[in-house]
């Protein structure tokens, strides 16, 4: 997930709300088997599509594959590698997993018909209203320090963070509308679809079946979702974002709702960076804009985001109940 984070950087069983997924007792395949299959598919697709991306980059840009692997890439090649690898490693594995486990009655992605206009509008509002709170958690996380005896580890983590931030800024350097559209595809759309299919559709469903508790499934998936980005000083806000996507998935019963939320989060960062550069300003200016949220705005963000989430939850649970009563 490349988003604003990257630029700087209920206990109950799953019954009515989560009823699109069969109860564990009716499923013949153990969740551990599903998890191992998903991991195997992910690793296989990642290796295959990374090689394809490097090969295409070598052909298109005239660079040796070893040089590409060593980091000798321009922005165009970086976009190619990012897009091809992300599409192959994140979109294909959960689709293959879902296809192979249909015979066990497992539904990983819900029903696209559940993504009603009302839920779509509420999702859009939730993402924009929660933005000041998420930006505040970014600042809190970035100002955290490890104990003195772990200073070496912290320095390594910050160095890794700086490397990833530099790569992100290289990707977000846009000189034309075509650069903007390509970035919307590879930074916003492909990760939104792929990461939600893997983490909400795959990982969250698997751990929800395993534990019998969708809250645990949501938070385990959110932690793994944040960890895989290897951006330590954005871990907390990204984990909270993953949990938000998880609850939107459970309550809506459609994978397309968290996909939309994820796309808005990433797409907003891409759009902001593009228009900032159109005005002749640097990407560092975006960080300054994000730092301007006052404590008052953070409190307002928390209150209104909570109210809209409650409206989302109550609307969808009432709709689910009506759907079940109608058979």
C-alpha positions as semicolon CSV with decimal commas, in nm:
position;residue;x (nm);y (nm);z (nm)
1;X;0,000;0,000;0,000
2;X;0,153;0,322;-0,114
3;X;-0,042;0,608;0,038
4;X;-0,005;0,910;0,262
5;X;0,159;0,680;0,516
6;X;0,430;0,596;0,261
7;X;0,507;0,956;0,189
8;X;0,649;0,989;0,540
9;X;0,701;0,721;0,650
10;X;-1,858;-0,658;1,992
11;X;-1,655;-1,010;2,108
12;X;-1,905;-1,247;1,942
13;X;-1,927;-1,526;1,689
14;X;-1,959;-1,461;1,318
15;X;-2,323;-1,539;1,261
16;X;-2,564;-1,290;1,106
17;X;-2,324;-1,017;1,002
18;X;-2,072;-1,265;0,865
19;X;-2,326;-1,514;0,736
20;X;-2,201;-1,517;0,377
21;X;-1,915;-1,737;0,505
22;X;-2,018;-2,089;0,622
23;X;-1,954;-2,179;0,984
24;X;-1,633;-2,370;1,049
25;X;-1,811;-2,694;1,133
26;X;-1,958;-2,716;0,782
27;X;-1,620;-2,671;0,610
28;X;-1,411;-2,978;0,524
29;X;-1,082;-2,793;0,470
30;X;-0,889;-2,677;0,776
31;X;-0,800;-2,305;0,779
32;X;-0,431;-2,390;0,817
33;X;-0,442;-2,571;0,483
34;X;-0,603;-2,266;0,324
35;X;-0,341;-2,036;0,478
36;X;-0,048;-2,249;0,363
37;X;-0,195;-2,267;0,013
38;X;-0,236;-1,889;0,003
39;X;0,124;-1,837;0,117
40;X;0,254;-2,086;-0,141
41;X;0,054;-1,919;-0,418
42;X;0,173;-1,575;-0,309
43;X;0,541;-1,670;-0,303
44;X;0,519;-1,853;-0,635
45;X;0,338;-1,568;-0,810
46;X;0,572;-1,311;-0,657
47;X;0,883;-1,486;-0,788
48;X;0,733;-1,554;-1,132
49;X;0,595;-1,204;-1,186
50;X;0,902;-1,032;-1,042
51;X;1,111;-1,220;-1,299
52;X;0,864;-1,124;-1,574
53;X;0,879;-0,760;-1,463
54;X;1,261;-0,760;-1,458
55;X;1,272;-0,928;-1,800
56;X;1,030;-0,675;-1,949
57;X;1,226;-0,392;-1,789
58;X;1,546;-0,525;-1,941
59;X;1,388;-0,543;-2,287
60;X;1,215;-0,205;-2,272
61;X;1,489;-0,001;-2,106
62;X;1,802;-0,183;-2,222
63;X;1,933;-0,265;-1,875
64;X;2,085;-0,588;-1,750
65;X;1,862;-0,789;-1,513
66;X;2,141;-0,795;-1,252
67;X;2,165;-0,416;-1,270
68;X;1,789;-0,389;-1,223
69;X;1,803;-0,621;-0,923
70;X;2,078;-0,401;-0,777
71;X;1,848;-0,098;-0,794
72;X;1,968;0,066;-1,114
73;X;1,622;0,166;-1,235
74;X;1,456;0,480;-1,363
75;X;1,103;0,591;-1,276
76;X;0,942;0,422;-1,576
77;X;1,106;0,090;-1,498
78;X;1,018;0,122;-1,130
79;X;0,653;0,172;-1,224
80;X;0,665;-0,132;-1,453
81;X;0,815;-0,354;-1,183
82;X;0,573;-0,224;-0,919
83;X;0,266;-0,273;-1,139
84;X;0,347;-0,617;-1,279
85;X;0,471;-0,763;-0,950
86;X;0,179;-0,624;-0,747
87;X;-0,082;-0,746;-0,995
88;X;0,066;-1,094;-1,015
89;X;0,153;-1,146;-0,648
90;X;-0,157;-0,995;-0,488
91;X;-0,446;-1,040;-0,732
92;X;-0,389;-1,390;-0,871
93;X;-0,322;-1,592;-0,548
94;X;-0,651;-1,512;-0,368
95;X;-0,846;-1,563;-0,691
96;X;-0,686;-1,906;-0,739
97;X;-0,746;-1,990;-0,371
98;X;-1,112;-1,891;-0,401
99;X;-1,152;-2,098;-0,718
100;X;-0,993;-2,410;-0,565
101;X;-1,202;-2,391;-0,245
102;X;-1,544;-2,322;-0,392
103;X;-1,622;-2,694;-0,360
104;X;-1,584;-2,659;0,019
105;X;-1,852;-2,388;0,027
106;X;-1,607;-2,111;0,120
107;X;-1,690;-1,762;-0,003
108;X;-1,387;-1,537;0,031
109;X;-1,516;-1,217;-0,127
110;X;-1,884;-1,185;-0,039
111;X;-2,133;-1,061;-0,298
112;X;-2,064;-0,757;-0,517
113;X;-2,439;-0,685;-0,515
114;X;-2,409;-0,590;-0,147
115;X;-2,208;-0,280;-0,242
116;X;-2,512;-0,053;-0,254
117;X;-2,502;0,316;-0,342
118;X;-2,569;0,404;0,022
119;X;-2,269;0,202;0,144
120;X;-2,047;0,344;-0,129
121;X;-2,135;0,701;-0,028
122;X;-2,084;0,626;0,342
123;X;-1,745;0,470;0,263
124;X;-1,631;0,779;0,074
125;X;-1,735;1,004;0,363
126;X;-1,570;0,777;0,623
127;X;-1,235;0,788;0,444
128;X;-1,224;1,166;0,414
129;X;-1,360;1,235;0,763
130;X;-1,112;0,996;0,928
131;X;-0,812;1,149;0,749
132;X;-0,711;1,401;1,023
133;X;-0,715;1,125;1,286
134;X;-0,501;0,896;1,069
135;X;-0,254;1,177;1,001
136;X;-0,230;1,235;1,378
137;X;-0,148;0,866;1,436
138;X;0,124;0,895;1,170
139;X;0,291;1,178;1,363
140;X;0,260;0,987;1,692
141;X;0,412;0,673;1,539
142;X;0,699;0,862;1,373
143;X;0,795;1,027;1,702
144;X;0,824;0,697;1,887
145;X;1,170;0,586;2,000
146;X;1,301;0,247;2,108
147;X;1,497;0,205;2,435
148;X;1,863;0,307;2,430
149;X;1,988;-0,053;2,411
150;X;1,790;-0,091;2,086
151;X;1,929;0,226;1,930
152;X;2,106;0,027;1,658
153;X;1,779;-0,142;1,560
154;X;1,599;0,192;1,551
155;X;1,867;0,345;1,329
156;X;1,835;0,051;1,088
157;X;1,456;0,086;1,087
158;X;1,476;0,458;1,012
159;X;1,730;0,397;0,736
160;X;1,496;0,139;0,582
161;X;1,209;0,385;0,616
162;X;1,408;0,654;0,436
163;X;1,492;0,416;0,150
164;X;1,126;0,325;0,099
165;X;1,026;0,690;0,122
166;X;1,277;0,783;-0,147
167;X;1,142;0,510;-0,374
168;X;0,788;0,634;-0,311
169;X;0,885;0,990;-0,398
170;X;1,048;0,866;-0,717
171;X;0,725;0,689;-0,812
172;X;0,521;0,998;-0,727
173;X;0,726;1,229;-0,947
174;X;0,473;1,316;-1,219
175;X;0,540;1,546;-1,513
176;X;0,227;1,480;-1,720
177;X;-0,132;1,360;-1,702
178;X;-0,017;1,023;-1,836
179;X;0,220;0,987;-1,537
180;X;-0,073;1,069;-1,308
181;X;-0,301;0,809;-1,468
182;X;-0,030;0,542;-1,461
183;X;0,032;0,612;-1,093
184;X;-0,340;0,591;-1,017
185;X;-0,327;0,245;-1,173
186;X;-0,012;0,106;-1,010
187;X;-0,020;0,290;-0,675
188;X;-0,394;0,317;-0,610
189;X;-0,604;0,072;-0,812
190;X;-0,387;-0,242;-0,832
191;X;-0,283;-0,234;-0,462
192;X;-0,641;-0,158;-0,355
193;X;-0,773;-0,463;-0,538
194;X;-0,480;-0,695;-0,471
195;X;-0,415;-0,619;-0,105
196;X;-0,784;-0,634;-0,016
197;X;-0,825;-0,967;-0,196
198;X;-0,526;-1,107;-0,006
199;X;-0,570;-0,959;0,341
200;X;-0,945;-0,904;0,380
201;X;-1,065;-1,172;0,138
202;X;-0,800;-1,433;0,216
203;X;-0,614;-1,381;0,545
204;X;-0,904;-1,227;0,739
205;X;-1,149;-1,495;0,631
206;X;-0,904;-1,775;0,710
207;X;-0,829;-1,652;1,063
208;X;-1,197;-1,575;1,125
209;X;-1,278;-1,939;1,042
210;X;-0,984;-2,061;1,248
211;X;-1,067;-1,863;1,563
212;X;-1,445;-1,856;1,519
213;X;-1,431;-1,483;1,591
214;X;-1,435;-1,224;1,314
215;X;-1,282;-0,955;1,540
216;X;-0,969;-1,165;1,582
217;X;-0,965;-1,231;1,208
218;X;-0,983;-0,858;1,137
219;X;-0,703;-0,758;1,374
220;X;-0,469;-1,043;1,281
221;X;-0,511;-0,951;0,913
222;X;-0,461;-0,581;0,996
223;X;-0,136;-0,653;1,183
224;X;-0,002;-0,868;0,898
225;X;-0,120;-0,608;0,644
226;X;0,084;-0,340;0,819
227;X;0,386;-0,563;0,882
228;X;0,426;-0,670;0,519
229;X;0,491;-0,309;0,416
230;X;0,807;-0,309;0,631
231;X;0,756;0,057;0,724
232;X;0,799;0,050;1,099
233;X;0,722;0,413;1,172
234;X;0,390;0,388;0,992
235;X;0,290;0,057;1,151
236;X;0,016;0,182;1,385
237;X;-0,180;0,400;1,138
238;X;-0,156;0,133;0,869
239;X;-0,277;-0,132;1,115
240;X;-0,574;0,089;1,211
241;X;-0,646;0,143;0,843
242;X;-0,638;-0,233;0,786
243;X;-0,880;-0,287;1,075
244;X;-1,113;-0,023;0,929
245;X;-1,108;-0,202;0,593
246;X;-1,175;-0,529;0,775
247;X;-1,486;-0,405;0,954
248;X;-1,615;-0,245;0,635
249;X;-1,579;-0,586;0,469
250;X;-1,757;-0,775;0,747
251;X;-2,040;-0,525;0,777
252;X;-2,093;-0,477;0,403
253;X;-2,036;-0,843;0,307
254;X;-1,872;-0,722;-0,015
255;X;-1,498;-0,705;-0,086
256;X;-1,560;-0,406;-0,314
257;X;-1,633;-0,176;-0,019
258;X;-1,285;-0,207;0,139
259;X;-1,136;-0,199;-0,213
260;X;-1,305;0,139;-0,263
261;X;-1,184;0,265;0,076
262;X;-0,830;0,151;0,000
263;X;-0,839;0,314;-0,344
264;X;-0,957;0,644;-0,194
265;X;-0,674;0,636;0,061
266;X;-0,403;0,571;-0,198
267;X;-0,563;0,774;-0,475
268;X;-0,590;1,082;-0,256
269;X;-0,214;1,074;-0,197
270;X;-0,140;1,034;-0,569
271;X;-0,381;1,314;-0,663
272;X;-0,245;1,547;-0,396
273;X;0,113;1,485;-0,508
274;X;0,023;1,547;-0,873
275;X;-0,152;1,879;-0,820
276;X;0,119;1,991;-0,579
277;X;0,382;1,937;-0,849
278;X;0,161;2,108;-1,107
279;X;0,189;2,417;-0,887
280;X;0,567;2,389;-0,893
281;X;0,597;2,267;-0,534
282;X;0,793;1,972;-0,400
283;X;0,652;1,656;-0,246
284;X;0,785;1,769;0,093
285;X;0,513;2,036;0,090
286;X;0,254;1,758;0,114
287;X;0,403;1,650;0,446
288;X;0,370;2,005;0,577
289;X;0,004;2,020;0,472
290;X;-0,065;1,691;0,650
291;X;0,103;1,822;0,967
292;X;-0,140;2,114;0,990
293;X;-0,423;1,915;1,153
294;X;-0,498;2,077;1,489
295;X;-0,600;1,878;1,800
296;X;-0,950;2,017;1,750
297;X;-0,964;1,872;1,399
298;X;-0,842;1,535;1,530
299;X;-1,120;1,523;1,791
300;X;-1,381;1,626;1,534
301;X;-1,246;1,360;1,298
302;X;-1,276;1,087;1,563
303;X;-1,630;1,188;1,660
304;X;-1,768;1,218;1,308
305;X;-1,588;0,908;1,179
306;X;-1,733;0,708;1,471
307;X;-2,084;0,837;1,401
308;X;-2,061;0,755;1,030
309;X;-1,920;0,409;1,105
310;X;-2,212;0,350;1,340
311;X;-2,452;0,460;1,065
312;X;-2,276;0,221;0,823
313;X;-2,301;-0,065;1,075
314;X;-2,666;-0,010;1,168
315;X;-2,776;0,039;0,807
316;X;-2,603;-0,275;0,688
317;X;-2,709;-0,500;0,977
318;X;-3,073;-0,399;0,927
319;X;-3,039;-0,471;0,556
320;X;-2,876;-0,808;0,631
321;X;-3,162;-0,899;0,864
322;X;-3,419;-0,812;0,597
323;X;-3,225;-1,017;0,340
324;X;-3,219;-1,320;0,570
325;X;-3,590;-1,289;0,651
326;X;-3,664;-1,279;0,277
327;X;-3,465;-1,596;0,228
